[in-house]
Amino acid sequence: MKKTLVVVAVAAVLAPATATAITQVAPSGAHAREATTPSPTLKVRTTRFGQILFAGNGRVLYGFTRDRRNGPSQCYGDCAAAWPVYFATGTLRAGAGVKQSLLGSVRRRDGRRQVTYNGWPLYYYAHERAGEIKCQNVVTHGGTWLVVRPNGRLVR
């Protein structure tokens, strides 16, 4: 009986601390808003490359010339580690300036859906934050990485 009381007493003392720790680990900033507020899948922003596509979280999106329009992704393994796939979740939504008719997805080998625009599979660059564009016209992993215009063309 004493052991049960001790366990209950310890749990009662630790419960508020555990709740605080969980609250502190919960996402904050843009990631928290993404979880609770629907945002467009794609949006357009004006940059030094003109108007180009960004994900709803503010990160620039790239097309890969090794991929073929309306074909499967050619970026796996080390390539996908450096250039993470823009996965589709839920309904794909076009923001202002984005053509809903060009928005789609393609299935990857693992069955997950990758967002496409005008048939081009879309990716991020792993070492960029929201608003940064470091890798326009970078050649690596067997192709060239290019930002995407609202008309669906890659910026050369």
N, C-alpha and C positions, 0 to 999 in steps of 0.2 A: 504494500500500500504506500509506504514512504517513497519508493522508487517512482511510482506513478505520479505522486504529488510533485516530486522534484522535476520530473520531465514536463509536467503541465506548467509548473512555475517557470522553468527555463524557457519554454515555448512562449509563454505570455510575455516574458521580458524581451525575448529576441524578436518577436513578431514586428514591433514598430521599426526596429533597426533593419530588418529584412525588407520591409516595405520601402523604407528610405533608400536602401541600396538598389532595389529594383527601379525605383523612380529615377535615380541618378544614372542608371545604365540605359534607360529608354532613349530612343533617338531624339535629336533636337534639330532645330534649324530646318533646312529644306527637306531633309529626309523625313522628318516628322510630318511636315505639311503634305508630302507626297502620299504618306500612308492615310491621311485623313481627308485631304482635299483633292478632288479629281483635277488633273491638269491635262492640257493637250499632250498627245503623244509627241507631236512635232510642232515647232513654232519657227518663225522666221525672224532673224535679227540682221541688222545692217552692220557689216564689218569692213575691214580694209580690203576684203575680197568681194565686196558687194553684199547683196542679200543672200544669206545661206541658211541652211537648216540647223536647228538645235533641238535637242531633246527637251521634253517638258521640264527637266531639272536644270536646264541652262547649259548643258555640256554640248559642244559642237559634235556633229556627226560626220562620219567619213564614209565614202565609197571606196572600194578596193578594185583596181583594174584587173587583178587576176580573176575576180568573179566575173561572171557574164550576166548581163541583164536577164531577168526572169529565170535564172539558173540557181543552183544551190551554192552555198558559201564554200569557198576554198580555203578558209582561214580556221585552222584547228591547231591544237597543241601550243607550241611556243608562240605562234602567230596570234592565237586567241588570248593568250596571257598578256601580250603587249597591246593588243587591239581587242578589248572586250566587246563581245556581241551585244547589240542593243536588242534585248529580248522583248517580245510582245507579251503583255499581260492584259487580259480583259479586252474591252472594246478599243480599237484604235481610233483616236480623235485628232482631227486636223485643227490646228490653231489658225489664227489670222494669217493670211498669205500662203497657207499650205493648201494644196489641192487634195481633197479627200479621195478623189478618183485615182490618184497616184500612190496612195497609202495602202500598203498590203503587208504580207508576211510570207515567209518561206520556212519549211520545216528543216531543222538541222538533223544530223545523224542520231542525236539523242532524243528526237521527237519534239523538242522545244521549238517554239515559233520565234523567228528572228524578224524584226521589223524591216520592211523594204520600202523604198520610195522610187517610183518609176521603174520598179523591178530590181533596183540595186540593193543588196543586203547592206544594212547600216551597222557601223561600229563606232566606238569611242576610242580615244587613245588613253592608255592606262595612267600616264603621267601628266594629264591635264586636269585642271579644275574647271568649274563652271566659268564660262566666258573666255577661257584661254584657247588659242589656236596656235599650236606649236608645230604641227606636222603636215601642213598643206604641202603637197607635191613631194613627199618623202618616199623614197624607193626602198622597200624592204620586204622580206618574205615573198619574193617572187612577183611583186607588183608595185604599183604606185598608189598612195593614199591621197584622196582628193576630197575636199569639201563639196557639198551638194547645193545646187541652186533650187529655188522654189519650183522651177519648171522641170526639175528632175535630172538636169544635166550635171555631170561632174565638172568642177572648175579646173581647167588645165592651166 
